[in-house]
Amino acid sequence: MRRGGAGQARPRAPHSLRLPRLARCLPGLLLLAGCATVTPAATPLAEADILIHGGLLFDGSDGPGRIADVAIRGDRILEVGPGLRQRYRAARELDATGLVVSPGLIDPHTHPDTYLRSTEPAMRRLLPWLHQGVSTIFIGIDGGGTPDIAADRARLEAAGTGTNVAAYVGLGPVRRRVLGDDARAPDADELARMRGLVAGAMCEGAFGLSAGLFYAPQSFASTDEVVALAREAAIRGGVYDTHQRDESSYSLGLMGSIEEVLDIGRRAGLPVHIAHIKALGADVHGSAGEVIARIERARAEGQQVTADQYPWLASSTSLGAAVLPRWAVDGGRAALFARLDDPATAARIRREMADNLQRRGGAEAILMTGSGWRWSALTLQAFADAEGLDPVEAALRIIREGGTGRIGSAQRIASFNMRRDDVDLFMRQPWVLTASDGGDGHPRQHATFPEKYARFVVQDQVIDLAAFIHRSTGLTATTFGLEGRGFLRAGHYADVLVFDPDAYAPKADYVQPHLLSEGVVHLLVNGVAMIDTGLATHDLPGRVLQHRPPPGTCP
């Protein structure tokens, strides 16, 4: 194990180079004989557990990289700067020469339940994220977060996780707990109960309110209802994170949906964050510029607006969410199938499903990604042909046989519905973060950050390396108020990534979505090595992070 030479006793100078003895006794006077020679004492080296040295360091800000070292003790960074080997004695040194050193990446939009909720400790390491260099993930997104934040945190802490975890309270569970799956507005008492659930979750540490207004039953919530709930998050210093109501032309349209997001933020008085911003489907291709201009205008007026994005041309959702009209699922699956038993209503459902398929680019543009089913790895069109059905009937068969789950279910799809120029334009915006939206069956779960680096930084130079790191670390931490995370600074938590700029790359694709990415050399989470010389360890050092509301806003 190498150590710097500064810790050794300083050798005495040769006799011929020593000053006469009186030089130290009478400084400023003529040198006289008879004063003893004294050698200044060597400065003792400070103790560190880990010293990362020689790498090209990006500290999480939007500044350029520089050659600098990182000294770590316990779960904290002691110092960041050049020449630290001359000042620290470390139990372990990591030579990062030729490598990139950055804060651990932060993924603000994930679907990790297969891993995070597993009974197997090896699964709870969250390897798909670790091998991308991710040290912190957000859960409860798309409006799916439980209001029981404290109880869920206790379960996760008791089980242990490989990354840090931050959670939202979600509109979906809040609404279901009070209104079920019904398409109706809450009365005054019901709304008060829903507000209480959001307030309670914020006081237990939720980072904000997440909504998925595209998905039933959240789609049944009016703007006014969402504003009332978002105010509870605003009072307690949270954000409003949203899968907006329409990314295409399903209901109020992409631009109408952007206006709703901004309206909710203004009226509720809190920052808004648009999840996986995109222009989905042929009806809105080419709309990125208009969306950006509207958001820029809101930001210029003082509104806090950010977004995140994944670097893929295919989105991922459930087949039912993609093709079923929302009115048809009022009351849940049983109500849907009852409507399909009525010929006139069923005909209307089928017509609207055909329209929705067209919005998605047709049955050829939908790939079934749920595993273990006879339609797995087939396009909807290929499955329809194999079953001798038209695509709408094939979709209804999958919906009927494939169960109720949206994430990781038999209905899971990859929907090829975005245009590259829109993706590039969104990516260039300084307020657009990186997020995976990573769930089972789509390569973005295993490969989003390396894909963005390899394709959009190195190959096509859409953004540079400093922007990639800033929008995957420091800007993300600042946007969501992650204290002590996202930057390489003295006193911050030691979430540190070291990757090989020539080898950091995705392996997963749409055919093999579960291949782990390559090129992460070291990843520390709270000072503990989770990737060590390219290999995953078996520790579970992740922490469940807790938002702290302003004083006086909670009981």
C-alpha positions as CSV (number, residue, x, y, z in Angstrom):
1,M,0.0,0.0,0.0
2,R,1.7,3.2,-1.1
3,R,2.1,6.3,1.1
4,G,3.5,9.7,0.3
5,G,7.0,10.4,1.4
6,A,6.0,13.5,3.4
7,G,5.5,11.4,6.6
8,Q,9.1,10.5,6.9
9,A,11.5,12.4,9.1
10,R,13.1,15.2,7.2
11,P,16.9,14.5,6.7
12,R,19.4,16.9,8.2
13,A,21.2,19.1,5.8
14,P,24.9,18.4,5.3
15,H,27.2,20.1,7.8
16,S,28.6,22.4,5.1
17,L,25.2,23.9,4.4
18,R,24.2,24.6,8.1
19,L,24.0,28.1,9.4
20,P,26.3,29.2,12.2
21,R,24.8,28.5,15.6
22,L,23.8,32.1,16.5
23,A,21.7,32.5,13.4
24,R,18.6,31.2,15.2
25,C,19.4,32.9,18.5
26,L,19.7,36.4,17.3
27,P,17.7,36.7,14.1
28,G,18.3,39.9,12.2
29,L,21.8,40.4,13.8
30,L,25.2,39.5,12.5
31,L,26.0,35.8,12.6
32,L,28.1,34.9,15.5
33,A,29.6,31.7,16.5
34,G,28.4,29.6,19.4
35,C,24.7,29.2,18.8
36,A,23.3,25.6,18.4
37,T,22.0,24.4,15.1
38,V,18.2,23.7,15.0
39,T,16.3,21.9,12.2
40,P,12.6,22.9,12.0
41,A,10.3,20.1,13.0
42,A,8.4,18.2,10.3
43,T,4.7,19.0,10.2
44,P,2.9,15.8,11.2
45,L,0.6,14.2,8.6
46,A,-3.1,14.3,9.1
47,E,-4.9,10.9,9.3
48,A,-7.3,9.8,6.5
49,D,-9.0,6.5,5.8
50,I,-8.9,6.9,2.0
51,L,-6.9,9.3,-0.3
52,I,-7.9,9.5,-3.9
53,H,-5.1,11.2,-5.8
54,G,-4.1,12.2,-9.3
55,G,-7.5,12.2,-11.0
56,L,-9.2,14.8,-13.2
57,L,-11.7,16.1,-10.6
58,F,-15.1,17.6,-11.3
59,D,-16.5,18.9,-8.0
60,G,-20.2,18.8,-8.9
61,S,-20.4,22.5,-9.9
62,D,-20.5,23.6,-13.5
63,G,-16.8,24.5,-13.4
64,P,-14.1,22.7,-15.4
65,G,-12.2,19.7,-14.2
66,R,-8.8,20.0,-12.5
67,I,-6.1,17.6,-11.2
68,A,-6.9,17.3,-7.5
69,D,-7.1,14.8,-4.6
70,V,-9.8,13.9,-2.1
71,A,-9.1,12.9,1.5
72,I,-11.8,11.0,3.3
73,R,-12.2,9.9,6.9
74,G,-15.3,7.9,8.0
75,D,-18.3,9.1,6.0
76,R,-17.0,12.6,5.3
77,I,-14.7,14.4,2.9
78,L,-11.8,16.0,4.8
79,E,-10.3,18.1,2.0
80,V,-10.3,18.5,-1.7
81,G,-7.3,20.0,-3.5
82,P,-3.9,19.4,-5.1
83,G,-1.0,17.7,-3.3
84,L,-2.9,16.1,-0.5
85,R,-0.4,13.1,-0.4
86,Q,2.1,15.5,1.1
87,R,-0.3,16.3,4.0
88,Y,-2.3,13.1,4.7
89,R,-1.4,9.6,5.8
90,A,-4.1,7.3,4.5
91,A,-4.9,3.7,5.4
92,R,-5.6,3.3,1.7
93,E,-4.6,5.3,-1.4
94,L,-6.5,5.1,-4.7
95,D,-4.5,6.2,-7.7
96,A,-6.9,7.9,-10.1
97,T,-4.3,9.0,-12.6
98,G,-6.0,9.0,-16.1
99,L,-9.4,8.7,-14.5
100,V,-12.3,11.1,-13.8
101,V,-13.3,11.8,-10.1
102,S,-16.7,13.2,-9.4
103,P,-19.4,13.1,-6.8
104,G,-21.5,10.0,-6.8
105,L,-24.3,10.4,-9.4
106,I,-27.8,11.2,-8.2
107,D,-30.8,9.6,-10.0
108,P,-33.9,11.6,-9.2
109,H,-36.4,9.3,-10.9
110,T,-36.3,5.5,-10.4
111,H,-38.5,2.4,-10.2
112,P,-36.2,0.2,-8.2
113,D,-38.7,-2.0,-6.2
114,T,-37.5,-5.3,-7.7
115,Y,-34.2,-4.6,-6.0
116,L,-34.9,-2.2,-3.2
117,R,-37.8,-4.3,-1.7
118,S,-36.1,-7.7,-2.2
119,T,-35.6,-10.0,0.7
120,E,-32.1,-10.7,-0.7
121,P,-29.3,-8.4,0.5
122,A,-27.5,-8.9,-2.7
123,M,-30.4,-7.5,-4.6
124,R,-30.7,-4.5,-2.3
125,R,-27.2,-3.4,-3.3
126,L,-29.0,-1.9,-6.4
127,L,-26.3,-3.1,-8.8
128,P,-27.9,-1.6,-11.9
129,W,-27.3,1.8,-10.3
130,L,-24.0,1.1,-8.6
131,H,-22.4,0.1,-11.9
132,Q,-23.5,3.4,-13.4
133,G,-21.8,5.3,-10.6
134,V,-25.1,6.3,-8.8
135,S,-24.9,6.8,-5.1
136,T,-28.4,8.2,-4.4
137,I,-31.8,7.5,-5.9
138,F,-35.3,9.0,-5.5
139,I,-38.3,6.8,-5.0
140,G,-42.1,7.4,-4.9
141,I,-42.1,9.1,-8.3
142,D,-44.9,9.4,-10.8
143,G,-47.2,9.9,-7.8
144,G,-46.5,6.5,-6.4
145,G,-45.0,7.3,-3.1
146,T,-46.5,6.0,0.2
147,P,-47.7,8.6,2.7
148,D,-46.2,6.4,5.4
149,I,-42.7,7.8,5.0
150,A,-41.4,7.1,8.5
151,A,-42.6,3.5,8.5
152,D,-41.1,2.9,5.1
153,R,-37.8,4.6,6.1
154,A,-37.6,2.3,9.1
155,R,-38.1,-0.8,6.9
156,L,-35.5,0.3,4.4
157,E,-33.0,1.2,7.1
158,A,-33.5,-2.1,8.9
159,A,-33.0,-4.1,5.7
160,G,-30.1,-2.0,4.4
161,T,-29.5,-0.6,0.9
162,G,-26.5,-0.1,-1.4
163,T,-27.3,3.5,-2.3
164,N,-28.8,6.4,-0.4
165,V,-32.6,6.7,-0.9
166,A,-34.8,9.9,-0.9
167,A,-38.6,9.6,-1.1
168,Y,-41.6,11.5,-2.2
169,V,-45.2,11.3,-1.0
170,G,-47.4,10.4,-4.0
171,L,-50.7,11.7,-5.1
172,G,-51.7,8.1,-6.2
173,P,-51.7,6.5,-2.7
174,V,-53.1,9.6,-1.1
175,R,-56.0,9.7,-3.4
176,R,-56.6,6.0,-3.3
177,R,-56.6,5.9,0.5
178,V,-59.5,8.5,0.5
179,L,-61.3,8.1,-2.8
180,G,-60.3,4.7,-4.2
181,D,-60.2,4.4,-8.0
182,D,-63.2,6.6,-8.6
183,A,-63.3,9.5,-11.1
184,R,-64.7,12.2,-8.8
185,A,-63.7,15.2,-6.9
186,P,-63.2,15.0,-3.1
187,D,-65.7,16.8,-0.9
188,A,-64.3,19.2,1.7
189,D,-63.8,16.6,4.4
190,E,-62.1,14.2,2.0
191,L,-59.8,16.9,0.7
192,A,-58.9,17.8,4.3
193,R,-57.9,14.2,4.9
194,M,-55.8,14.1,1.7
195,R,-54.1,17.3,2.7
196,G,-53.4,15.8,6.1
197,L,-51.8,12.8,4.6
198,V,-49.5,15.0,2.5
199,A,-48.6,17.2,5.4
200,G,-47.9,14.2,7.6
201,A,-45.6,12.7,5.0
202,M,-43.7,15.9,4.6
203,C,-43.2,16.1,8.4
204,E,-41.9,12.6,8.3
205,G,-39.2,13.5,5.8
206,A,-40.7,13.4,2.2
207,F,-38.9,15.7,-0.2
208,G,-42.1,16.8,-1.8
209,L,-45.3,15.8,-3.5
210,S,-45.0,13.6,-6.6
211,A,-47.9,13.3,-9.1
212,G,-48.5,11.1,-12.1
213,L,-51.5,12.9,-13.7
214,F,-51.2,10.8,-16.8
215,Y,-52.2,7.7,-14.8
216,A,-55.6,6.7,-13.4
217,P,-56.8,7.4,-10.7
218,Q,-54.5,10.4,-10.5
219,S,-55.7,11.6,-13.9
220,F,-59.1,12.1,-12.2
221,A,-57.7,14.8,-10.0
222,S,-58.4,18.4,-11.0
223,T,-55.8,21.1,-11.1
224,D,-57.4,22.7,-8.0
225,E,-57.1,19.4,-6.1
226,V,-53.5,19.1,-6.9
227,V,-52.8,22.7,-6.0
228,A,-54.5,22.2,-2.6
229,L,-52.2,19.2,-1.9
230,A,-49.1,20.8,-3.3
231,R,-49.6,23.7,-0.9
232,E,-49.0,21.3,2.0
233,A,-45.6,20.4,0.5
234,A,-44.9,24.1,-0.2
235,I,-45.5,25.1,3.5
236,R,-42.9,22.5,4.5
237,G,-40.2,23.4,2.0
238,G,-40.9,20.7,-0.6
239,V,-41.0,20.5,-4.3
240,Y,-43.7,19.4,-6.8
241,D,-42.4,16.6,-9.0
242,T,-44.7,15.6,-11.8
243,H,-45.2,13.2,-14.6
244,Q,-47.3,15.8,-16.3
245,R,-50.9,15.1,-17.4
246,D,-50.1,14.9,-21.1
247,E,-46.7,14.6,-22.9
248,S,-48.5,14.1,-26.2
249,S,-52.0,14.8,-27.5
250,Y,-54.1,12.5,-25.2
251,S,-56.1,15.1,-23.3
252,L,-55.1,18.8,-22.9
253,G,-52.0,18.4,-25.1
254,L,-48.3,18.9,-24.4
255,M,-48.4,22.7,-24.2
256,G,-51.6,22.7,-22.2
257,S,-50.0,20.3,-19.8
258,I,-46.9,22.5,-19.4
259,E,-49.2,25.4,-18.6
260,E,-50.9,23.3,-15.9
261,V,-47.6,22.4,-14.3
262,L,-46.6,26.0,-14.2
263,D,-50.0,27.0,-12.8
264,I,-49.8,24.5,-10.0
265,G,-46.3,25.8,-9.0
266,R,-47.4,29.4,-9.0
267,R,-50.6,28.9,-7.1
268,A,-49.2,26.5,-4.6
269,G,-46.0,28.5,-4.2
270,L,-43.3,25.9,-4.6
271,P,-40.7,24.8,-7.1
272,V,-41.9,22.5,-9.9
273,H,-39.9,19.7,-11.5
274,I,-41.0,18.0,-14.7
275,A,-40.1,14.4,-14.8
276,H,-38.7,12.8,-18.0
277,I,-39.5,15.9,-20.2
278,K,-40.2,14.9,-23.7
279,A,-42.4,15.4,-26.8
280,L,-44.1,12.0,-27.1
281,G,-45.5,10.9,-30.4
282,A,-45.9,12.2,-34.0
283,D,-48.5,14.7,-33.0
284,V,-46.0,16.7,-31.0
285,H,-42.6,15.9,-32.5
286,G,-40.6,19.1,-33.0
287,S,-42.3,20.8,-30.0
288,A,-39.2,20.9,-27.7
289,G,-38.4,24.5,-28.7
290,E,-41.8,25.7,-27.8
291,V,-41.8,23.9,-24.5
292,I,-38.4,25.3,-23.7
293,A,-39.4,28.8,-24.6
294,R,-42.4,28.6,-22.3
295,I,-40.3,27.3,-19.4
296,E,-37.6,29.9,-19.9
297,R,-40.3,32.6,-19.8
298,A,-41.5,31.3,-16.4
299,R,-38.0,31.1,-15.1
300,A,-37.3,34.7,-16.2
301,E,-40.4,35.7,-14.2
302,G,-38.9,34.2,-11.1
303,Q,-40.6,30.8,-11.1
304,Q,-38.4,27.8,-10.0
305,V,-38.8,25.3,-12.8
306,T,-36.5,22.3,-13.6
307,A,-36.9,19.0,-15.5
308,D,-35.1,15.7,-15.9
309,Q,-34.6,13.6,-18.9
310,Y,-33.3,10.1,-20.0
311,P,-31.2,9.8,-23.2
312,W,-33.4,7.2,-25.0
313,L,-35.8,7.4,-27.9
314,A,-38.2,4.9,-26.3
315,S,-40.2,5.6,-23.2
316,S,-41.5,2.9,-20.9
317,T,-44.9,2.4,-19.3
318,S,-47.7,-0.1,-19.2
319,L,-49.7,-1.1,-22.3
320,G,-52.9,-0.1,-20.5
321,A,-51.6,3.3,-19.6
322,A,-50.5,3.8,-23.2
323,V,-53.7,2.8,-25.0
324,L,-56.7,2.8,-22.7
325,P,-58.8,5.9,-22.5
326,R,-58.9,7.2,-18.9
327,W,-62.7,7.3,-18.6
328,A,-62.7,3.5,-19.3
329,V,-60.7,2.7,-16.2
330,D,-62.9,4.8,-13.8
331,G,-63.4,2.4,-10.9
332,G,-60.6,0.0,-11.7
333,R,-60.2,-3.2,-13.7
334,A,-63.6,-4.7,-12.8
335,A,-65.3,-1.6,-14.1
336,L,-63.2,-1.6,-17.3
337,F,-64.2,-5.2,-18.1
338,A,-67.9,-4.5,-17.3
339,R,-67.7,-1.7,-19.9
340,L,-66.2,-4.0,-22.4
341,D,-69.2,-6.3,-22.0
342,D,-71.5,-3.5,-23.3
343,P,-71.3,-3.5,-27.1
344,A,-71.7,0.3,-27.6
345,T,-69.3,1.2,-24.8
346,A,-66.8,-1.4,-26.0
347,A,-66.9,0.0,-29.5
348,R,-66.1,3.5,-28.2
349,I,-63.2,2.1,-26.1
350,R,-61.8,0.3,-29.1
351,R,-62.0,3.4,-31.3
352,E,-60.1,5.5,-28.8
353,M,-57.5,2.7,-28.3
354,A,-56.9,2.8,-32.0
355,D,-56.3,6.5,-31.8
356,N,-53.9,6.1,-28.9
357,L,-52.0,3.4,-30.7
358,Q,-51.6,5.9,-33.6
359,R,-50.3,8.5,-31.2
360,R,-47.6,6.0,-30.1
361,G,-46.5,5.4,-33.7
362,G,-48.6,2.2,-34.3
363,A,-48.4,-1.3,-33.0
364,E,-44.9,-1.8,-34.6
365,A,-43.5,0.9,-32.3
366,I,-44.5,-0.9,-29.1
367,L,-42.2,-3.6,-27.8
368,M,-43.5,-5.9,-25.0
369,T,-40.7,-6.0,-22.4
370,G,-42.3,-7.9,-19.5
371,S,-40.5,-11.3,-19.1
372,G,-42.0,-14.8,-19.0
373,W,-45.1,-14.2,-21.2
374,R,-45.8,-15.5,-24.6
375,W,-45.8,-11.9,-25.9
376,S,-42.4,-11.1,-24.2
377,A,-39.8,-9.5,-26.6
378,L,-42.4,-9.1,-29.4
379,T,-43.8,-6.0,-30.8
380,L,-47.5,-5.6,-30.3
381,Q,-47.9,-6.0,-34.1
382,A,-45.9,-9.3,-34.0
383,F,-48.0,-10.6,-31.2
384,A,-51.2,-9.6,-32.9
385,D,-50.1,-11.4,-36.1
386,A,-49.2,-14.5,-34.1
387,E,-52.6,-14.6,-32.4
388,G,-54.5,-13.7,-35.5
389,L,-55.9,-10.5,-34.0
390,D,-55.9,-6.9,-34.9
391,P,-53.6,-4.8,-32.6
392,V,-56.4,-3.4,-30.5
393,E,-57.8,-6.9,-29.7
394,A,-54.2,-8.1,-29.0
395,A,-53.7,-5.2,-26.6
396,L,-57.0,-6.0,-24.8
397,R,-55.9,-9.7,-24.5
398,I,-52.6,-8.7,-22.9
399,I,-54.4,-6.2,-20.6
400,R,-56.9,-8.9,-19.5
401,E,-54.3,-11.6,-19.0
402,G,-51.4,-9.6,-17.8
403,G,-52.6,-8.3,-14.4
404,T,-52.8,-5.0,-12.8
405,G,-49.2,-3.9,-12.1
406,R,-47.6,-1.1,-14.0
407,I,-43.9,-1.5,-13.1
408,G,-42.2,-4.7,-14.0
409,S,-45.5,-6.4,-15.1
410,A,-46.6,-8.4,-18.1
411,Q,-48.0,-5.2,-19.6
412,R,-44.6,-3.4,-19.5
413,I,-43.7,-1.8,-22.9
414,A,-40.9,0.1,-24.5
415,S,-42.7,2.7,-26.7
416,F,-40.5,4.1,-29.6
417,N,-42.0,7.6,-29.8
418,M,-39.4,10.3,-29.5
419,R,-37.4,12.2,-32.1
420,R,-33.7,12.7,-31.6
421,D,-33.6,16.5,-32.3
422,D,-36.1,17.0,-29.5
423,V,-34.0,14.9,-27.1
424,D,-30.9,16.9,-28.0
425,L,-32.6,20.2,-27.6
426,F,-33.9,19.4,-24.1
427,M,-30.5,18.0,-23.1
428,R,-28.8,21.2,-23.9
429,Q,-30.8,23.2,-21.4
430,P,-28.9,24.1,-18.2
431,W,-32.0,23.3,-16.0
432,V,-32.5,19.7,-17.4
433,L,-31.0,17.0,-15.1
434,T,-30.2,13.4,-15.9
435,A,-32.6,10.7,-14.6
436,S,-33.1,7.1,-15.5
437,D,-36.8,6.5,-14.9
438,G,-35.2,3.0,-14.5
439,G,-37.6,0.1,-14.2
440,D,-37.5,-3.6,-15.2
441,G,-37.3,-4.4,-18.9
442,H,-35.9,-1.2,-20.3
443,P,-32.2,-0.6,-20.7
444,R,-32.4,2.8,-19.0
445,Q,-32.5,1.0,-15.6
446,H,-29.0,-0.4,-16.2
447,A,-27.4,2.1,-18.6
448,T,-28.9,5.7,-18.6
449,F,-25.8,7.6,-17.3
450,P,-23.2,5.7,-19.3
451,E,-25.5,6.0,-22.4
452,K,-25.7,9.7,-22.0
453,Y,-21.9,10.0,-21.5
454,A,-20.9,7.6,-24.4
455,R,-23.4,8.8,-27.0
456,F,-24.2,12.4,-26.1
457,V,-20.9,13.6,-24.5
458,V,-18.2,11.6,-26.2
459,Q,-19.7,10.5,-29.6
460,D,-22.0,13.4,-30.6
461,Q,-20.8,16.2,-28.2
462,V,-24.3,17.4,-27.5
463,I,-23.0,18.5,-24.0
464,D,-19.6,18.5,-22.5
465,L,-18.3,16.4,-19.6
466,A,-18.6,19.2,-17.0
467,A,-22.2,19.7,-17.9
468,F,-22.9,16.0,-17.7
469,I,-21.4,15.7,-14.3
470,H,-23.0,18.9,-12.9
471,R,-26.5,17.9,-14.1
472,S,-26.1,14.4,-12.6
473,T,-24.7,15.6,-9.2
474,G,-24.5,19.1,-7.8
475,L,-27.5,20.6,-9.7
476,T,-29.6,17.6,-8.7
477,A,-28.7,17.9,-5.1
478,T,-29.4,21.7,-5.1
479,T,-32.7,21.3,-6.9
480,F,-34.1,18.9,-4.3
481,G,-32.3,20.1,-1.2
482,L,-30.0,17.2,-0.5
483,E,-27.8,18.5,2.3
484,G,-24.2,17.6,2.1
485,R,-24.5,15.6,-1.2
486,G,-23.8,16.2,-4.8
487,F,-20.5,18.1,-4.4
488,L,-16.9,17.2,-3.5
489,R,-16.3,19.6,-0.7
490,A,-14.8,19.4,2.8
491,G,-17.5,18.3,5.3
492,H,-19.7,16.8,2.6
493,Y,-20.6,13.1,2.7
494,A,-18.1,10.9,0.9
495,D,-20.2,9.8,-2.1
496,V,-17.4,9.7,-4.6
497,L,-17.2,8.2,-8.1
498,V,-14.1,7.3,-10.0
499,F,-14.6,6.2,-13.6
500,D,-12.5,5.4,-16.7
501,P,-13.4,8.0,-19.4
502,D,-12.3,5.5,-22.1
503,A,-14.3,2.6,-20.7
504,Y,-17.4,4.1,-19.1
505,A,-20.2,2.8,-21.4
506,P,-23.5,1.0,-21.5
507,K,-23.9,-2.7,-22.2
508,A,-27.7,-3.0,-21.9
509,D,-29.9,-2.5,-24.9
510,Y,-33.6,-3.2,-25.8
511,V,-32.9,-6.9,-26.5
512,Q,-30.7,-7.4,-23.4
513,P,-31.8,-4.7,-21.0
514,H,-30.3,-6.3,-17.9
515,L,-26.6,-6.1,-18.7
516,L,-24.5,-4.1,-16.2
517,S,-22.7,-1.1,-17.4
518,E,-18.9,-0.9,-17.5
519,G,-16.2,1.6,-16.6
520,V,-16.8,2.5,-12.9
521,V,-13.5,1.8,-11.2
522,H,-14.5,3.0,-7.7
523,L,-17.7,4.1,-6.1
524,L,-17.9,5.2,-2.4
525,V,-21.2,5.6,-0.7
526,N,-20.9,7.4,2.7
527,G,-17.2,6.5,2.6
528,V,-17.7,2.8,2.0
529,A,-16.5,1.2,-1.2
530,M,-19.5,-0.3,-3.2
531,I,-17.5,-0.6,-6.4
532,D,-13.9,-1.5,-5.7
533,T,-11.5,-1.8,-8.7
534,G,-14.5,-2.5,-10.9
535,L,-16.2,-5.1,-8.7
536,A,-19.2,-4.7,-6.5
537,T,-18.8,-5.3,-2.8
538,H,-21.4,-6.7,-0.4
539,D,-21.8,-3.8,2.0
540,L,-25.1,-1.9,2.4
541,P,-24.0,1.6,3.5
542,G,-26.9,3.5,2.0
543,R,-29.0,5.8,4.1
544,V,-32.6,6.9,3.8
545,L,-32.3,10.6,3.5
546,Q,-34.8,12.9,5.3
547,H,-36.1,16.3,4.2
548,R,-36.2,18.8,7.1
549,P,-39.2,21.1,7.0
550,P,-38.8,24.7,8.2
551,P,-39.2,25.2,12.0
552,G,-42.8,25.7,13.1
553,T,-44.4,23.9,10.1
554,C,-44.8,20.5,11.7
555,P,-46.2,19.4,15.1
